[in-house]
Amino acid sequence: MTAPNKPPAEGDFVDIYGVRWSRWAAQLSARLDVIISIIIALAVTAAFHLHFQLLAGDWDFWVDWKDRQYWVTLTPIVAITFPAALQYVLWEKFRIPLGATLSITCLMMGAWIARIFGFHLWSYFPFSLIWPVLMIPGALVLDCVLVLTGNFFFTAVIGGMGFAVLFYPSNWPMLAAYRLPVEIMGTLVSVGDYIGYTFTRTATPEYLRFIERGTLRTFGGHSAWVASAFSGFVCVMTYLLWWHIGMLLSRVTTLPNRWRSMFGMAPDQTAATAPVESHDAR
């Protein structure tokens, strides 16, 4: 004979935010949250890294390209997109002011994985040529402005401008050593240029040839700050756009009843069987 099922003891339950859970269900829910969080982090890392590589990758790949005005201008504009969208989701849905920092951290993690395995171990480029940029200080400013103001417009104006302006000084401690002048075979070049000449790439994009004819190199001078100010203005507009993109993508919608049969679902009979209210004055 089998023993009769005993009712669960009082210690087998736990109260979480006013809801009574069994300990087994609470542990299962916590493990499921961890799994979902890891999947979302990997998805954000992959999507953000692909977005960044396609739009700003060339300027971030090589240290001898990191002194062009395009690098100072374009990189913050491209990098503020996912932080703005993720900030809306985490702030409006969960009241967590860490969307920008988490997304930029995911991007940095993806960039380092690509540089280590794809550039260094696979193609033998030294880390002095391929180190990725640092954007976490600007992301912290975005999150701090959001949590202090609670307003996405002020976050766009103040935080977006700060995200762009802080980009260049955040990377200057790592970049300054590669801007030192050296003389190589009678030619004055920077350390970054000499590293780039030594470790040649397979091809040079056509737009880089056009840029080299102009004066779009910063050399750490005043043009870098002018480029940062312009980038900050565009970052404000980009933040507002992607905040609303995050709003649209986080909405939960349902199919209209007339579409349910098209997807093989039974029609909703709730409206047909619901009692009709009487509006008589009686």
C-alpha distance (Angstrom), angle and dihedral (degrees) to the residues before:
residue distance angle dihedral
M1 . . .
T2 3.75 . .
A3 3.75 119.8 .
P4 3.80 114.7 -109.5
N5 3.79 116.2 -103.5
K6 3.77 110.6 -95.6
P7 3.80 120.2 -142.0
P8 3.79 112.8 -108.8
A9 3.77 115.1 -92.4
E10 3.79 122.3 -113.9
G11 3.78 91.1 -105.7
D12 3.81 91.3 59.9
F13 3.82 91.5 73.5
V14 3.79 131.8 71.6
D15 3.81 131.7 -170.0
I16 3.82 115.1 -130.3
Y17 3.81 115.7 -177.1
G18 3.77 91.2 -26.0
V19 3.82 95.2 -48.6
R20 3.80 119.5 113.7
W21 3.81 112.5 -131.2
S22 3.76 133.1 176.1
R23 3.78 111.2 -117.7
W24 3.80 91.3 -118.3
A25 3.82 92.1 53.1
A26 3.82 91.7 45.6
Q27 3.81 92.1 51.8
L28 3.81 91.2 46.3
S29 3.81 91.0 49.7
A30 3.82 91.3 49.4
R31 3.82 91.7 50.7
L32 3.79 90.4 48.0
D33 3.82 90.0 51.8
V34 3.80 90.3 52.7
I35 3.82 92.1 49.6
I36 3.80 92.4 47.9
S37 3.82 91.3 47.5
I38 3.81 91.4 52.3
I39 3.82 91.6 48.3
I40 3.82 91.8 49.3
A41 3.82 91.6 47.5
L42 3.82 91.4 51.3
A43 3.81 91.1 46.5
V44 3.81 92.2 50.5
T45 3.81 90.2 46.4
A46 3.81 93.0 51.7
A47 3.81 96.3 43.0
F48 3.81 95.8 43.1
H49 3.79 93.2 44.9
L50 3.81 91.9 50.1
H51 3.82 90.4 47.7
F52 3.81 91.5 49.8
Q53 3.80 94.8 45.1
L54 3.79 93.2 51.9
L55 3.82 96.4 47.5
A56 3.82 106.4 29.8
G57 3.79 105.2 8.6
D58 3.80 99.1 108.7
W59 3.81 92.7 56.5
D60 3.80 92.2 47.4
F61 3.80 99.5 43.7
W62 3.81 100.0 71.1
V63 3.79 131.3 43.7
D64 3.83 92.4 -143.0
W65 3.83 89.3 60.2
K66 3.79 93.9 51.7
D67 3.79 93.8 85.6
R68 3.79 95.9 62.9
Q69 3.78 120.9 105.4
Y70 3.79 89.5 -125.6
W71 3.83 89.7 64.4
V72 3.80 92.2 51.2
T73 3.80 92.9 44.3
L74 3.79 105.3 37.5
T75 3.80 103.5 38.7
P76 3.86 98.6 65.8
I77 3.83 91.3 44.2
V78 3.80 91.5 54.1
A79 3.82 94.3 40.7
I80 3.83 98.4 51.7
T81 3.81 93.7 63.9
F82 3.80 102.9 81.2
P83 3.84 94.0 37.1
A84 3.81 89.9 57.3
A85 3.81 93.6 49.6
L86 3.80 94.2 43.8
Q87 3.79 91.3 46.3
Y88 3.80 90.2 59.8
V89 3.80 92.9 50.8
L90 3.80 96.7 46.5
W91 3.82 95.3 39.5
E92 3.79 101.1 42.2
K93 3.80 97.3 37.2
F94 3.82 103.0 32.8
R95 3.84 106.1 11.9
I96 3.82 90.2 -124.2
P97 3.84 111.6 144.3
L98 3.81 95.7 -158.7
G99 3.80 103.1 90.5
A100 3.81 97.4 112.0
T101 3.80 95.6 43.4
L102 3.80 93.6 47.1
S103 3.81 94.1 48.1
I104 3.82 93.9 46.8
T105 3.82 89.8 47.1
C106 3.81 88.9 52.9
L107 3.81 89.2 50.2
M108 3.80 91.9 49.9
M109 3.80 90.6 48.9
G110 3.80 91.6 50.9
A111 3.80 91.8 45.8
W112 3.80 93.3 51.8
I113 3.82 91.6 47.7
A114 3.82 90.1 52.0
R115 3.81 93.8 45.5
I116 3.81 94.4 47.7
F117 3.79 99.9 43.7
G118 3.81 101.7 25.1
F119 3.79 103.5 35.6
H120 3.81 107.2 21.7
L121 3.82 106.7 31.9
W122 3.80 96.3 29.4
S123 3.82 103.0 36.1
Y124 3.84 99.4 21.3
F125 3.80 96.7 -126.5
P126 3.83 112.5 156.7
F127 3.79 119.3 -115.4
S128 3.81 89.4 -119.1
L129 3.83 87.3 69.6
I130 3.82 101.9 40.4
W131 3.82 109.0 34.7
P132 3.83 112.6 139.9
V133 3.77 124.0 -124.0
L134 3.80 126.3 -97.6
M135 3.82 117.5 -122.6
I136 3.80 103.0 155.8
P137 3.87 95.0 104.0
G138 3.80 90.5 58.4
A139 3.81 90.9 46.7
L140 3.82 90.4 52.2
V141 3.80 89.3 52.9
L142 3.81 90.2 52.2
D143 3.79 92.2 51.9
C144 3.81 93.6 43.5
V145 3.81 92.8 51.9
L146 3.81 90.5 48.2
V147 3.80 94.5 50.5
L148 3.83 92.6 44.8
T149 3.80 97.1 46.5
G150 3.79 103.1 24.2
N151 3.80 87.7 -151.2
F152 3.79 124.9 112.3
F153 3.81 93.6 -152.9
F154 3.81 94.0 57.7
T155 3.80 88.3 43.0
A156 3.81 89.5 54.6
V157 3.80 94.6 48.1
I158 3.82 100.6 39.0
G159 3.78 101.0 24.6
G160 3.81 95.6 39.4
M161 3.80 91.9 51.4
G162 3.81 91.0 45.5
F163 3.80 91.3 48.6
A164 3.82 90.7 58.4
V165 3.81 98.6 38.1
L166 3.82 93.2 49.5
F167 3.80 92.8 49.9
Y168 3.82 97.3 81.6
P169 3.84 99.4 42.4
S170 3.82 90.1 45.2
N171 3.80 90.1 59.8
W172 3.80 98.2 35.6
P173 3.86 95.6 87.4
M174 3.82 88.1 59.7
L175 3.81 95.6 36.8
A176 3.82 99.9 45.7
A177 3.80 94.8 76.6
Y178 3.81 90.5 57.7
R179 3.81 93.4 52.2
L180 3.81 94.3 63.7
P181 3.82 113.3 117.1
V182 3.80 120.5 -114.8
E183 3.82 131.5 177.0
I184 3.80 114.0 -128.1
M185 3.83 117.1 -177.6
G186 3.79 91.7 -25.9
T187 3.83 94.5 -46.4
L188 3.81 123.4 111.6
V189 3.81 110.6 -135.2
S190 3.79 136.4 151.6
V191 3.79 124.0 -102.2
G192 3.82 89.8 -110.1
D193 3.80 91.4 52.4
Y194 3.79 91.5 50.0
I195 3.81 91.7 51.2
G196 3.79 88.8 49.9
Y197 3.80 92.2 49.6
T198 3.80 91.2 49.9
F199 3.82 96.2 49.1
T200 3.78 101.2 43.1
R201 3.80 121.9 -164.1
T202 3.79 125.7 -132.5
A203 3.82 94.6 -106.5
T204 3.78 142.2 -3.1
P205 3.82 117.8 -129.8
E206 3.77 115.2 -117.7
Y207 3.81 93.4 -122.5
L208 3.80 90.8 59.8
R209 3.80 89.7 58.3
F210 3.79 90.1 54.8
I211 3.80 92.0 47.2
E212 3.78 92.7 52.8
R213 3.81 89.3 60.7
G214 3.80 91.1 60.6
T215 3.79 135.4 53.8
L216 3.79 100.1 -97.3
R217 3.79 96.1 128.6
T218 3.78 117.4 107.5
F219 3.84 105.0 -163.9
G220 3.79 86.7 -165.2
G221 3.79 92.5 -68.9
H222 3.80 135.7 126.5
S223 3.81 93.5 -67.5
A224 3.81 89.4 69.1
W225 3.82 90.7 61.2
V226 3.80 92.2 46.6
A227 3.80 88.9 51.9
S228 3.82 90.3 47.5
A229 3.81 91.8 52.1
F230 3.80 91.8 51.0
S231 3.80 90.1 46.2
G232 3.81 89.4 52.1
F233 3.79 91.8 54.7
V234 3.80 91.5 51.5
C235 3.83 90.3 44.6
V236 3.81 89.5 59.7
M237 3.80 91.0 56.9
T238 3.80 92.9 41.6
Y239 3.80 91.4 51.2
L240 3.81 92.3 52.7
L241 3.80 91.1 49.2
W242 3.79 95.6 49.0
W243 3.81 93.0 42.8
H244 3.81 87.1 62.1
I245 3.82 90.8 43.5
G246 3.80 88.2 56.4
M247 3.80 88.4 48.8
L248 3.80 92.1 53.8
L249 3.80 95.2 44.4
S250 3.82 93.5 50.0
R251 3.79 95.7 53.9
V252 3.80 117.0 111.9
T253 3.80 112.9 -139.2
T254 3.79 134.1 175.7
L255 3.75 131.2 -146.6
P256 3.80 116.4 -102.1
N257 3.79 114.7 -107.6
R258 3.78 92.3 -110.6
W259 3.80 90.2 60.1
R260 3.80 96.5 50.7
S261 3.80 94.5 83.1
M262 3.83 90.5 52.0
F263 3.81 89.0 64.0
G264 3.80 95.1 45.3
M265 3.81 94.7 -101.1
A266 3.77 123.6 137.9
P267 3.81 113.9 -107.7
D268 3.77 116.4 -101.0
Q269 3.79 109.1 -103.0
T270 3.77 95.5 -176.7
A271 3.77 95.3 96.7
A272 3.81 92.5 46.4
T273 3.81 95.7 49.9
A274 3.80 97.5 40.0
P275 3.82 114.0 108.6
V276 3.76 116.1 -106.0
E277 3.76 114.2 -120.0
S278 3.75 117.4 -126.6
H279 3.77 116.3 -128.8
D280 3.81 95.8 -169.7
A281 3.71 115.2 139.5
R282 3.77 87.3 -129.3
